């Protein structure tokens, strides 16, 4: 059975997906790529918006896009440092 993702892993996955799509993705594709239920996705997205890791912007046609903030990019960098530490010490 596959291991359940921890909260920090889910946050990392969502932020990485946004970054990998040229730092702009609509909420529906982000939901699909994140592999979460719509309810859980909305909870995570709202949390990320409140913490300032992502922001929603509207294009000229009124469509919403999710983009990373500087804080979101820093989270991705720090996450890699933490994962490297865990791997190095086999924790």
MODELLER restraints for C-alpha pairs under 7 A, 6 or more apart:
rsr = mdl.restraints
at = mdl.atoms
rsr.add(forms.Gaussian(group=physical.xy_distance, feature=features.Distance(at['CA:12:A'], at['CA:76:A']), mean=6.49, stdev=0.5))
rsr.add(forms.Gaussian(group=physical.xy_distance, feature=features.Distance(at['CA:13:A'], at['CA:34:A']), mean=6.73, stdev=0.5))
rsr.add(forms.Gaussian(group=physical.xy_distance, feature=features.Distance(at['CA:14:A'], at['CA:34:A']), mean=5.94, stdev=0.5))
rsr.add(forms.Gaussian(group=physical.xy_distance, feature=features.Distance(at['CA:15:A'], at['CA:72:A']), mean=6.83, stdev=0.5))
rsr.add(forms.Gaussian(group=physical.xy_distance, feature=features.Distance(at['CA:18:A'], at['CA:24:A']), mean=5.98, stdev=0.5))
rsr.add(forms.Gaussian(group=physical.xy_distance, feature=features.Distance(at['CA:18:A'], at['CA:25:A']), mean=5.98, stdev=0.5))
rsr.add(forms.Gaussian(group=physical.xy_distance, feature=features.Distance(at['CA:18:A'], at['CA:67:A']), mean=6.38, stdev=0.5))
rsr.add(forms.Gaussian(group=physical.xy_distance, feature=features.Distance(at['CA:18:A'], at['CA:68:A']), mean=6.87, stdev=0.5))
rsr.add(forms.Gaussian(group=physical.xy_distance, feature=features.Distance(at['CA:19:A'], at['CA:68:A']), mean=6.95, stdev=0.5))
rsr.add(forms.Gaussian(group=physical.xy_distance, feature=features.Distance(at['CA:23:A'], at['CA:67:A']), mean=5.15, stdev=0.5))
rsr.add(forms.Gaussian(group=physical.xy_distance, feature=features.Distance(at['CA:23:A'], at['CA:68:A']), mean=6.15, stdev=0.5))
rsr.add(forms.Gaussian(group=physical.xy_distance, feature=features.Distance(at['CA:24:A'], at['CA:65:A']), mean=5.82, stdev=0.5))
rsr.add(forms.Gaussian(group=physical.xy_distance, feature=features.Distance(at['CA:24:A'], at['CA:66:A']), mean=5.55, stdev=0.5))
rsr.add(forms.Gaussian(group=physical.xy_distance, feature=features.Distance(at['CA:24:A'], at['CA:67:A']), mean=4.87, stdev=0.5))
rsr.add(forms.Gaussian(group=physical.xy_distance, feature=features.Distance(at['CA:25:A'], at['CA:65:A']), mean=5.18, stdev=0.5))
rsr.add(forms.Gaussian(group=physical.xy_distance, feature=features.Distance(at['CA:25:A'], at['CA:66:A']), mean=5.38, stdev=0.5))
rsr.add(forms.Gaussian(group=physical.xy_distance, feature=features.Distance(at['CA:25:A'], at['CA:67:A']), mean=6.92, stdev=0.5))
rsr.add(forms.Gaussian(group=physical.xy_distance, feature=features.Distance(at['CA:26:A'], at['CA:64:A']), mean=6.05, stdev=0.5))
rsr.add(forms.Gaussian(group=physical.xy_distance, feature=features.Distance(at['CA:26:A'], at['CA:65:A']), mean=4.40, stdev=0.5))
rsr.add(forms.Gaussian(group=physical.xy_distance, feature=features.Distance(at['CA:26:A'], at['CA:66:A']), mean=5.99, stdev=0.5))
rsr.add(forms.Gaussian(group=physical.xy_distance, feature=features.Distance(at['CA:27:A'], at['CA:65:A']), mean=6.48, stdev=0.5))
rsr.add(forms.Gaussian(group=physical.xy_distance, feature=features.Distance(at['CA:27:A'], at['CA:66:A']), mean=6.52, stdev=0.5))
rsr.add(forms.Gaussian(group=physical.xy_distance, feature=features.Distance(at['CA:31:A'], at['CA:38:A']), mean=6.86, stdev=0.5))
rsr.add(forms.Gaussian(group=physical.xy_distance, feature=features.Distance(at['CA:31:A'], at['CA:41:A']), mean=6.32, stdev=0.5))
rsr.add(forms.Gaussian(group=physical.xy_distance, feature=features.Distance(at['CA:48:A'], at['CA:54:A']), mean=5.82, stdev=0.5))
rsr.add(forms.Gaussian(group=physical.xy_distance, feature=features.Distance(at['CA:49:A'], at['CA:55:A']), mean=5.75, stdev=0.5))
rsr.add(forms.Gaussian(group=physical.xy_distance, feature=features.Distance(at['CA:52:A'], at['CA:69:A']), mean=6.88, stdev=0.5))
rsr.add(forms.Gaussian(group=physical.xy_distance, feature=features.Distance(at['CA:52:A'], at['CA:71:A']), mean=6.77, stdev=0.5))
rsr.add(forms.Gaussian(group=physical.xy_distance, feature=features.Distance(at['CA:53:A'], at['CA:68:A']), mean=6.12, stdev=0.5))
rsr.add(forms.Gaussian(group=physical.xy_distance, feature=features.Distance(at['CA:53:A'], at['CA:69:A']), mean=5.48, stdev=0.5))
rsr.add(forms.Gaussian(group=physical.xy_distance, feature=features.Distance(at['CA:53:A'], at['CA:71:A']), mean=5.27, stdev=0.5))
rsr.add(forms.Gaussian(group=physical.xy_distance, feature=features.Distance(at['CA:53:A'], at['CA:72:A']), mean=4.12, stdev=0.5))
rsr.add(forms.Gaussian(group=physical.xy_distance, feature=features.Distance(at['CA:54:A'], at['CA:66:A']), mean=6.58, stdev=0.5))
rsr.add(forms.Gaussian(group=physical.xy_distance, feature=features.Distance(at['CA:54:A'], at['CA:67:A']), mean=5.52, stdev=0.5))
rsr.add(forms.Gaussian(group=physical.xy_distance, feature=features.Distance(at['CA:54:A'], at['CA:68:A']), mean=4.38, stdev=0.5))
rsr.add(forms.Gaussian(group=physical.xy_distance, feature=features.Distance(at['CA:54:A'], at['CA:69:A']), mean=5.23, stdev=0.5))
rsr.add(forms.Gaussian(group=physical.xy_distance, feature=features.Distance(at['CA:54:A'], at['CA:72:A']), mean=6.19, stdev=0.5))
rsr.add(forms.Gaussian(group=physical.xy_distance, feature=features.Distance(at['CA:55:A'], at['CA:66:A']), mean=5.77, stdev=0.5))
rsr.add(forms.Gaussian(group=physical.xy_distance, feature=features.Distance(at['CA:55:A'], at['CA:67:A']), mean=5.51, stdev=0.5))
rsr.add(forms.Gaussian(group=physical.xy_distance, feature=features.Distance(at['CA:55:A'], at['CA:68:A']), mean=6.38, stdev=0.5))
rsr.add(forms.Gaussian(group=physical.xy_distance, feature=features.Distance(at['CA:55:A'], at['CA:69:A']), mean=6.67, stdev=0.5))
rsr.add(forms.Gaussian(group=physical.xy_distance, feature=features.Distance(at['CA:56:A'], at['CA:64:A']), mean=6.24, stdev=0.5))
rsr.add(forms.Gaussian(group=physical.xy_distance, feature=features.Distance(at['CA:56:A'], at['CA:65:A']), mean=5.52, stdev=0.5))
rsr.add(forms.Gaussian(group=physical.xy_distance, feature=features.Distance(at['CA:56:A'], at['CA:66:A']), mean=4.65, stdev=0.5))
rsr.add(forms.Gaussian(group=physical.xy_distance, feature=features.Distance(at['CA:56:A'], at['CA:67:A']), mean=6.35, stdev=0.5))
rsr.add(forms.Gaussian(group=physical.xy_distance, feature=features.Distance(at['CA:57:A'], at['CA:64:A']), mean=5.58, stdev=0.5))
rsr.add(forms.Gaussian(group=physical.xy_distance, feature=features.Distance(at['CA:57:A'], at['CA:65:A']), mean=5.33, stdev=0.5))
rsr.add(forms.Gaussian(group=physical.xy_distance, feature=features.Distance(at['CA:57:A'], at['CA:66:A']), mean=6.48, stdev=0.5))
rsr.add(forms.Gaussian(group=physical.xy_distance, feature=features.Distance(at['CA:58:A'], at['CA:64:A']), mean=4.49, stdev=0.5))
rsr.add(forms.Gaussian(group=physical.xy_distance, feature=features.Distance(at['CA:58:A'], at['CA:65:A']), mean=6.15, stdev=0.5))
